[in-house]
Amino acid sequence: MRFLLSRLLEPSTWAGLTGLAVSLGTSPDVMHELAQAGAALASLAAMALPENAVRARPNDGISRQP
């Protein structure tokens, strides 16, 4: 579920869904309604999911290689 919600927050997901809907012959009115529903879902997901706080390590001057 978290994977799906995180994908819904990415612009590329919306671009892909829009392209798919257009290729299937969806009317602009339906696309407008779908975009509004998607924005509402993304807003709910943003409110419901906790933020992952990443704490930065202090800069001690040591270079770290990945």
C-alpha positions in Angstrom: 0.0 0.0 0.0 2.8 2.4 0.9 4.5 1.6 -2.5 1.3 2.6 -4.4 0.8 5.7 -2.4 4.4 6.8 -2.9 4.0 6.3 -6.7 0.9 8.4 -6.7 2.9 11.3 -5.3 5.3 11.2 -8.3 4.7 13.4 -11.4 5.8 10.6 -13.7 2.9 8.4 -12.5 0.4 11.1 -13.4 2.0 11.6 -16.8 1.8 7.9 -17.4 -1.8 7.7 -16.3 -2.7 10.7 -18.5 -1.0 9.2 -21.5 -2.8 5.9 -21.0 -6.2 7.6 -20.6 -5.7 9.7 -23.7 -4.6 6.7 -25.7 -7.8 4.9 -24.6 -9.9 7.8 -25.9 -11.0 9.4 -22.6 -12.7 12.8 -23.1 -11.2 15.9 -21.6 -14.2 16.2 -19.1 -13.4 12.8 -17.7 -9.7 13.6 -17.5 -10.5 16.7 -15.5 -12.5 14.7 -13.0 -9.8 12.1 -12.8 -7.2 14.7 -12.2 -9.3 16.2 -9.4 -9.8 12.8 -7.8 -6.1 12.0 -8.1 -5.2 15.3 -6.5 -7.6 14.6 -3.6 -6.1 11.2 -3.1 -2.5 12.5 -3.2 -3.5 15.2 -0.6 -5.0 12.5 1.7 -1.9 10.4 1.3 0.3 13.4 2.2 -1.7 14.0 5.3 -1.9 10.3 6.4 1.7 9.2 5.8 4.5 10.1 8.2 7.4 12.1 7.0 10.8 10.2 7.1 13.2 12.6 8.8 16.7 11.9 7.8 19.3 13.3 10.1 22.5 14.6 8.5 25.8 13.5 10.1 27.9 16.4 11.2 30.6 17.4 8.8 33.8 16.2 10.4 36.0 16.8 7.3 36.4 13.1 6.5 35.5 12.1 3.0 33.3 9.0 2.8 33.2 7.0 -0.4 30.0 5.0 -1.2 
